[in-house]
């Protein structure tokens, strides 16, 4: 499954992403991220595409993604989470 990797790369570059809400993909985005769509709901997908096209705050949304993913995948945060999971 390549989607999380590609979405993380887009976020790290400050690019907003549209994606189906499935599995754990949402955890790679800030809370209340507005461009995820219901999987297989193509009307919802179309509305997200329109939202992206007509939204004047795309650069702000991209910056929020960038900040979130950089913190989420921060080396020290990942080590801390791993230690918590393994009780080290």
The first five atom37 places (N, CA, C, CB, O) and aatype in JSON, in Angstrom:
{
  "aatype": [20, 20, 20, 20, 20, 20, 20, 20, 20, 20, 20, 20, 20, 20, 20, 20, 20, 20, 20, 20, 20, 20, 20, 20, 20, 20, 20, 20, 20, 20, 20, 20, 20, 20, 20, 20, 20, 20, 20, 20, 20, 20, 20, 20, 20, 20, 20, 20, 20, 20, 20, 20, 20, 20, 20, 20, 20, 20, 20, 20, 20, 20, 20, 20, 20, 20, 20, 20, 20, 20, 20, 20, 20, 20, 20, 20, 20, 20, 20, 20, 20, 20, 20, 20, 20, 20, 20, 20],
  "atom_mask": [
    [1, 1, 1, 1, 1],
    [1, 1, 1, 1, 1],
    [1, 1, 1, 1, 1],
    [1, 1, 1, 1, 1],
    [1, 1, 1, 1, 1],
    [1, 1, 1, 1, 1],
    [1, 1, 1, 1, 1],
    [1, 1, 1, 1, 1],
    [1, 1, 1, 1, 1],
    [1, 1, 1, 1, 1],
    [1, 1, 1, 1, 1],
    [1, 1, 1, 1, 1],
    [1, 1, 1, 1, 1],
    [1, 1, 1, 1, 1],
    [1, 1, 1, 1, 1],
    [1, 1, 1, 1, 1],
    [1, 1, 1, 1, 1],
    [1, 1, 1, 1, 1],
    [1, 1, 1, 1, 1],
    [1, 1, 1, 1, 1],
    [1, 1, 1, 1, 1],
    [1, 1, 1, 1, 1],
    [1, 1, 1, 1, 1],
    [1, 1, 1, 1, 1],
    [1, 1, 1, 1, 1],
    [1, 1, 1, 1, 1],
    [1, 1, 1, 1, 1],
    [1, 1, 1, 1, 1],
    [1, 1, 1, 1, 1],
    [1, 1, 1, 1, 1],
    [1, 1, 1, 1, 1],
    [1, 1, 1, 1, 1],
    [1, 1, 1, 1, 1],
    [1, 1, 1, 1, 1],
    [1, 1, 1, 1, 1],
    [1, 1, 1, 1, 1],
    [1, 1, 1, 1, 1],
    [1, 1, 1, 1, 1],
    [1, 1, 1, 1, 1],
    [1, 1, 1, 1, 1],
    [1, 1, 1, 1, 1],
    [1, 1, 1, 1, 1],
    [1, 1, 1, 1, 1],
    [1, 1, 1, 1, 1],
    [1, 1, 1, 1, 1],
    [1, 1, 1, 1, 1],
    [1, 1, 1, 1, 1],
    [1, 1, 1, 1, 1],
    [1, 1, 1, 1, 1],
    [1, 1, 1, 1, 1],
    [1, 1, 1, 1, 1],
    [1, 1, 1, 1, 1],
    [1, 1, 1, 1, 1],
    [1, 1, 1, 1, 1],
    [1, 1, 1, 1, 1],
    [1, 1, 1, 1, 1],
    [1, 1, 1, 1, 1],
    [1, 1, 1, 1, 1],
    [1, 1, 1, 1, 1],
    [1, 1, 1, 1, 1],
    [1, 1, 1, 1, 1],
    [1, 1, 1, 1, 1],
    [1, 1, 1, 1, 1],
    [1, 1, 1, 1, 1],
    [1, 1, 1, 1, 1],
    [1, 1, 1, 1, 1],
    [1, 1, 1, 1, 1],
    [1, 1, 1, 1, 1],
    [1, 1, 1, 1, 1],
    [1, 1, 1, 1, 1],
    [1, 1, 1, 1, 1],
    [1, 1, 1, 1, 1],
    [1, 1, 1, 1, 1],
    [1, 1, 1, 1, 1],
    [1, 1, 1, 1, 1],
    [1, 1, 1, 1, 1],
    [1, 1, 1, 1, 1],
    [1, 1, 1, 1, 1],
    [1, 1, 1, 1, 1],
    [1, 1, 1, 1, 1],
    [1, 1, 1, 1, 1],
    [1, 1, 1, 1, 1],
    [1, 1, 1, 1, 1],
    [1, 1, 1, 1, 1],
    [1, 1, 1, 1, 1],
    [1, 1, 1, 1, 1],
    [1, 1, 1, 1, 1],
    [1, 1, 1, 1, 1]
  ],
  "atom_positions": [
    [[0.85, -1.18, 0.0], [0.0, 0.0, 0.0], [0.89, 1.23, 0.0], [-0.97, 0.01, 1.23], [1.64, 1.44, 0.95]],
    [[0.82, 2.03, -1.02], [1.67, 3.2, -1.19], [1.01, 4.49, -0.74], [2.09, 3.33, -2.62], [1.7, 5.5, -0.57]],
    [[-0.3, 4.5, -0.53], [-1.0, 5.75, -0.28], [-0.44, 6.54, 0.89], [-2.44, 5.46, -0.03], [-0.16, 7.73, 0.71]],
    [[-0.26, 5.96, 2.07], [0.26, 6.78, 3.16], [1.62, 7.4, 2.84], [0.37, 5.95, 4.42], [1.88, 8.54, 3.22]],
    [[2.49, 6.67, 2.14], [3.8, 7.22, 1.8], [3.64, 8.42, 0.88], [4.68, 6.15, 1.13], [4.24, 9.46, 1.12]],
    [[2.85, 8.29, -0.16], [2.64, 9.39, -1.09], [1.97, 10.57, -0.41], [1.82, 8.94, -2.28], [2.33, 11.72, -0.66]],
    [[0.99, 10.3, 0.43], [0.3, 11.38, 1.14], [1.24, 12.08, 2.11], [-0.92, 10.84, 1.87], [1.2, 13.3, 2.25]],
    [[2.09, 11.32, 2.79], [3.07, 11.91, 3.71], [4.07, 12.78, 2.94], [3.81, 10.82, 4.5], [4.45, 13.85, 3.41]],
    [[4.49, 12.31, 1.78], [5.41, 13.1, 0.96], [4.75, 14.4, 0.52], [5.87, 12.29, -0.26], [5.38, 15.45, 0.56]],
    [[3.5, 14.33, 0.1], [2.79, 15.55, -0.31], [2.69, 16.51, 0.87], [1.37, 15.2, -0.84], [2.96, 17.7, 0.73]],
    [[2.32, 15.99, 2.03], [2.2, 16.84, 3.21], [3.54, 17.46, 3.58], [1.66, 16.04, 4.39], [3.6, 18.64, 3.95]],
    [[4.61, 16.7, 3.49], [5.92, 17.24, 3.85], [6.35, 18.36, 2.9], [6.97, 16.12, 3.84], [7.21, 19.16, 3.24]],
    [[5.74, 18.41, 1.71], [6.01, 19.48, 0.76], [4.97, 20.6, 0.84], [6.05, 18.92, -0.65], [5.04, 21.58, 0.1]],
    [[4.01, 20.45, 1.76], [2.98, 21.47, 1.93], [1.89, 21.41, 0.88], [3.6, 22.81, 1.91], [1.25, 22.42, 0.59]],
    [[1.68, 20.23, 0.31], [0.66, 20.07, -0.73], [-0.58, 19.42, -0.11], [1.2, 19.21, -1.91], [-0.48, 18.34, 0.46]],
    [[-1.75, 20.06, -0.21], [-2.98, 19.44, 0.29], [-3.3, 18.16, -0.5], [-4.16, 20.43, 0.21], [-2.99, 18.08, -1.69]],
    [[-3.9, 17.2, 0.15], [-4.23, 15.92, -0.48], [-5.71, 15.61, -0.34], [-3.4, 14.78, 0.13], [-6.34, 15.93, 0.67]],
    [[-6.25, 15.0, -1.38], [-7.6, 14.45, -1.34], [-7.44, 12.94, -1.32], [-8.48, 14.94, -2.57], [-6.7, 12.38, -2.13]],
    [[-8.13, 12.27, -0.4], [-7.97, 10.83, -0.26], [-9.22, 10.22, 0.31], [-6.76, 10.5, 0.62], [-9.99, 10.9, 0.99]],
    [[-9.45, 8.92, 0.06], [-10.6, 8.24, 0.66], [-10.31, 7.96, 2.14], [-10.92, 6.92, -0.09], [-9.2, 7.59, 2.51]],
    [[-11.32, 8.13, 2.95], [-11.17, 7.85, 4.37], [-11.31, 6.34, 4.55], [-12.23, 8.63, 5.24], [-12.41, 5.8, 4.53]],
    [[-10.18, 5.69, 4.7], [-10.14, 4.24, 4.84], [-8.92, 3.87, 5.66], [-10.11, 3.54, 3.45], [-7.92, 4.58, 5.65]],
    [[-9.0, 2.77, 6.35], [-7.86, 2.33, 7.16], [-7.43, 3.41, 8.13], [-6.7, 1.95, 6.26], [-8.26, 4.08, 8.75]],
    [[-6.14, 3.58, 8.27], [-5.59, 4.54, 9.22], [-5.05, 5.8, 8.58], [-4.52, 3.9, 10.02], [-4.24, 6.51, 9.18]],
    [[-5.46, 6.09, 7.35], [-4.91, 7.23, 6.64], [-5.14, 8.54, 7.39], [-5.51, 7.33, 5.24], [-4.27, 9.41, 7.41]],
    [[-6.29, 8.7, 8.01], [-6.61, 9.96, 8.69], [-5.6, 10.31, 9.79], [-7.99, 9.89, 9.28], [-5.42, 11.49, 10.1]],
    [[-4.95, 9.32, 10.36], [-4.02, 9.62, 11.44], [-2.8, 10.39, 10.95], [-3.59, 8.35, 12.12], [-2.05, 10.93, 11.77]],
    [[-2.59, 10.45, 9.64], [-1.47, 11.18, 9.07], [-1.82, 12.63, 8.76], [-0.99, 10.49, 7.82], [-1.02, 13.35, 8.16]],
    [[-3.02, 13.06, 9.16], [-3.49, 14.41, 8.88], [-4.01, 15.06, 10.15], [-4.58, 14.4, 7.8], [-4.42, 14.37, 11.09]],
    [[-4.0, 16.4, 10.18], [-4.53, 17.1, 11.37], [-5.99, 16.74, 11.61], [-4.38, 18.63, 11.2], [-6.71, 16.35, 10.69]],
    [[-6.42, 16.88, 12.85], [-7.83, 16.64, 13.19], [-8.72, 17.53, 12.33], [-8.09, 16.89, 14.71], [-8.34, 18.65, 11.99]],
    [[-9.87, 17.03, 11.99], [-10.86, 17.75, 11.2], [-10.36, 18.12, 9.81], [-11.28, 19.0, 11.94], [-10.79, 19.12, 9.23]],
    [[-9.45, 17.32, 9.27], [-8.96, 17.58, 7.91], [-10.13, 17.51, 6.96], [-7.84, 16.57, 7.5], [-10.92, 16.56, 7.01]],
    [[-10.26, 18.48, 6.09], [-11.49, 18.65, 5.31], [-11.49, 18.02, 3.92], [-11.77, 20.08, 5.17], [-12.53, 18.05, 3.25]],
    [[-10.38, 17.45, 3.46], [-10.36, 16.94, 2.09], [-10.4, 15.41, 2.0], [-9.14, 17.45, 1.39], [-10.21, 14.86, 0.91]],
    [[-10.64, 14.74, 3.1], [-10.87, 13.3, 3.03], [-12.31, 13.05, 2.6], [-10.57, 12.61, 4.4], [-13.21, 13.77, 3.01]],
    [[-12.53, 12.03, 1.77], [-13.89, 11.75, 1.3], [-14.27, 10.31, 1.64], [-14.01, 12.0, -0.22], [-13.41, 9.45, 1.81]],
    [[-15.56, 10.09, 1.73], [-16.08, 8.75, 2.01], [-15.71, 7.83, 0.85], [-17.63, 8.78, 2.23], [-16.01, 8.12, -0.31]],
    [[-15.06, 6.73, 1.17], [-14.6, 5.79, 0.14], [-15.77, 5.34, -0.73], [-13.91, 4.58, 0.78], [-16.84, 5.0, -0.23]],
    [[-15.54, 5.33, -2.04], [-16.51, 4.93, -3.06], [-17.68, 5.89, -3.22], [-17.03, 3.57, -2.74], [-18.6, 5.62, -3.99]],
    [[-17.66, 7.02, -2.51], [-18.71, 8.03, -2.66], [-18.16, 9.1, -3.61], [-19.13, 8.65, -1.26], [-17.48, 10.03, -3.18]],
    [[-18.47, 8.96, -4.88], [-17.88, 9.83, -5.89], [-18.5, 11.22, -5.9], [-18.02, 9.2, -7.24], [-17.9, 12.16, -6.43]],
    [[-19.68, 11.36, -5.34], [-20.25, 12.7, -5.16], [-19.44, 13.45, -4.1], [-21.75, 12.62, -4.76], [-19.16, 14.64, -4.24]],
    [[-19.09, 12.75, -3.04], [-18.26, 13.35, -1.99], [-16.88, 13.7, -2.56], [-18.12, 12.38, -0.78], [-16.34, 14.77, -2.27]],
    [[-16.31, 12.81, -3.36], [-15.02, 13.09, -4.0], [-15.12, 14.34, -4.86], [-14.57, 11.89, -4.85], [-14.25, 15.21, -4.81]],
    [[-16.17, 14.42, -5.65], [-16.34, 15.59, -6.52], [-16.43, 16.87, -5.69], [-17.61, 15.44, -7.4], [-15.87, 17.89, -6.07]],
    [[-17.13, 16.82, -4.56], [-17.25, 18.02, -3.72], [-15.89, 18.4, -3.13], [-18.28, 17.79, -2.59], [-15.59, 19.58, -2.97]],
    [[-15.06, 17.41, -2.81], [-13.72, 17.71, -2.27], [-12.82, 18.31, -3.35], [-13.07, 16.43, -1.69], [-12.02, 19.2, -3.06]],
    [[-12.96, 17.83, -4.57], [-12.18, 18.4, -5.68], [-12.59, 19.85, -5.91], [-12.38, 17.57, -6.97], [-11.74, 20.72, -6.08]],
    [[-13.89, 20.11, -5.91], [-14.37, 21.48, -6.06], [-13.87, 22.36, -4.92], [-15.91, 21.52, -6.12], [-13.46, 23.5, -5.13]],
    [[-13.92, 21.81, -3.71], [-13.46, 22.56, -2.55], [-11.98, 22.94, -2.71], [-13.66, 21.74, -1.26], [-11.58, 24.06, -2.4]],
    [[-11.19, 22.01, -3.2], [-9.78, 22.28, -3.42], [-9.57, 23.32, -4.51], [-9.04, 20.98, -3.78], [-8.72, 24.19, -4.39]],
    [[-10.34, 23.24, -5.57], [-10.21, 24.18, -6.69], [-10.58, 25.6, -6.26], [-11.08, 23.74, -7.87], [-9.89, 26.56, -6.6]],
    [[-11.67, 25.73, -5.52], [-12.2, 27.06, -5.21], [-11.74, 27.6, -3.86], [-13.68, 27.02, -5.24], [-12.05, 28.74, -3.52]],
    [[-11.02, 26.81, -3.08], [-10.56, 27.24, -1.77], [-9.37, 28.19, -1.93], [-10.17, 26.03, -0.9], [-8.39, 27.85, -2.59]],
    [[-9.45, 29.33, -1.33], [-8.36, 30.31, -1.4], [-7.31, 30.05, -0.32], [-8.92, 31.74, -1.26], [-6.26, 30.7, -0.31]],
    [[-7.57, 29.11, 0.58], [-6.66, 28.84, 1.69], [-5.85, 27.56, 1.5], [-7.43, 28.76, 2.99], [-5.43, 26.95, 2.48]],
    [[-5.63, 27.15, 0.26], [-4.9, 25.91, 0.02], [-3.49, 25.96, 0.56], [-4.87, 25.61, -1.46], [-2.98, 24.96, 1.08]],
    [[-2.84, 27.12, 0.45], [-1.47, 27.2, 0.96], [-1.46, 27.07, 2.48], [-0.81, 28.53, 0.54], [-0.54, 26.48, 3.05]],
    [[-2.47, 27.61, 3.14], [-2.57, 27.46, 4.6], [-2.84, 26.01, 4.97], [-3.68, 28.37, 5.17], [-2.24, 25.48, 5.91]],
    [[-3.73, 25.36, 4.24], [-4.03, 23.95, 4.48], [-2.79, 23.1, 4.28], [-5.17, 23.47, 3.56], [-2.5, 22.21, 5.08]],
    [[-2.05, 23.38, 3.21], [-0.8, 22.67, 2.94], [0.22, 22.88, 4.05], [-0.23, 23.1, 1.61], [0.92, 21.95, 4.44]],
    [[0.31, 24.11, 4.55], [1.25, 24.41, 5.64], [0.87, 23.67, 6.91], [1.31, 25.93, 5.9], [1.74, 23.16, 7.62]],
    [[-0.43, 23.6, 7.21], [-0.9, 22.85, 8.38], [-0.53, 21.38, 8.25], [-2.43, 23.01, 8.57], [-0.1, 20.76, 9.21]],
    [[-0.71, 20.82, 7.05], [-0.33, 19.43, 6.81], [1.17, 19.24, 7.04], [-0.71, 19.0, 5.38], [1.59, 18.27, 7.68]],
    [[1.96, 20.16, 6.52], [3.41, 20.08, 6.64], [3.84, 20.09, 8.1], [4.07, 21.23, 5.89], [4.66, 19.27, 8.52]],
    [[3.29, 21.02, 8.86], [3.64, 21.1, 10.28], [3.22, 19.84, 11.02], [2.98, 22.33, 10.93], [3.96, 19.31, 11.84]],
    [[2.02, 19.35, 10.72], [1.51, 18.16, 11.39], [2.37, 16.93, 11.09], [0.06, 17.9, 10.97], [2.76, 16.21, 12.0]],
    [[2.66, 16.7, 9.81], [3.4, 15.48, 9.45], [4.84, 15.55, 9.95], [3.39, 15.27, 7.92], [5.41, 14.53, 10.34]],
    [[5.42, 16.75, 9.95], [6.78, 16.88, 10.47], [6.84, 16.57, 11.96], [7.32, 18.29, 10.21], [7.79, 15.95, 12.44]],
    [[5.82, 16.99, 12.69], [5.77, 16.67, 14.12], [5.43, 15.19, 14.32], [4.73, 17.56, 14.84], [6.02, 14.52, 15.17]],
    [[4.47, 14.69, 13.56], [4.01, 13.3, 13.69], [5.14, 12.3, 13.42], [2.85, 13.03, 12.73], [5.27, 11.29, 14.11]],
    [[5.97, 12.6, 12.42], [7.05, 11.7, 12.04], [8.41, 12.14, 12.59], [7.13, 11.61, 10.53], [9.45, 11.63, 12.17]],
    [[8.39, 13.07, 13.52], [9.63, 13.52, 14.14], [10.33, 12.34, 14.81], [9.36, 14.64, 15.17], [9.7, 11.55, 15.51]],
    [[11.62, 12.23, 14.59], [12.41, 11.1, 15.1], [12.23, 10.92, 16.6], [13.88, 11.31, 14.78], [12.01, 9.81, 17.07]],
    [[12.33, 12.0, 17.35], [12.22, 11.9, 18.81], [10.82, 11.47, 19.24], [12.57, 13.25, 19.45], [10.67, 10.7, 20.19]],
    [[9.79, 11.96, 18.56], [8.43, 11.54, 18.87], [8.23, 10.06, 18.58], [7.41, 12.37, 18.06], [7.6, 9.34, 19.36]],
    [[8.78, 9.59, 17.46], [8.64, 8.18, 17.12], [9.36, 7.28, 18.14], [9.19, 7.91, 15.71], [8.85, 6.23, 18.53]],
    [[10.54, 7.7, 18.56], [11.28, 6.93, 19.58], [10.49, 6.88, 20.87], [12.69, 7.54, 19.84], [10.37, 5.83, 21.49]],
    [[9.95, 8.02, 21.28], [9.16, 8.08, 22.51], [7.93, 7.16, 22.41], [8.72, 9.53, 22.8], [7.64, 6.42, 23.35]],
    [[7.22, 7.21, 21.29], [6.04, 6.34, 21.11], [6.44, 4.87, 21.14], [5.34, 6.67, 19.78], [5.73, 4.04, 21.72]],
    [[7.56, 4.54, 20.51], [8.03, 3.16, 20.51], [8.35, 2.7, 21.93], [9.27, 3.0, 19.6], [7.98, 1.6, 22.33]],
    [[9.02, 3.55, 22.68], [9.34, 3.21, 24.08], [8.09, 3.02, 24.9], [10.22, 4.29, 24.71], [8.02, 2.12, 25.74]],
    [[7.09, 3.87, 24.67], [5.82, 3.74, 25.4], [5.13, 2.41, 25.06], [4.89, 4.92, 25.08], [4.59, 1.74, 25.94]],
    [[5.15, 2.04, 23.78], [4.5, 0.8, 23.36], [5.22, -0.43, 23.91], [4.42, 0.73, 21.84], [4.59, -1.45, 24.19]],
    [[6.53, -0.34, 24.04], [7.29, -1.49, 24.48], [7.65, -1.45, 25.97], [8.54, -1.6, 23.67], [8.35, -2.32, 26.48]],
    [[7.14, -0.42, 26.64], [7.39, -0.25, 28.09], [8.88, -0.2, 28.41], [6.74, -1.38, 28.88], [9.31, -0.76, 29.42]],
    [[9.67, 0.47, 27.57], [11.11, 0.6, 27.82], [11.39, 1.84, 28.64], [11.89, 0.65, 26.51], [12.55, 2.12, 28.96]]
  ]
}
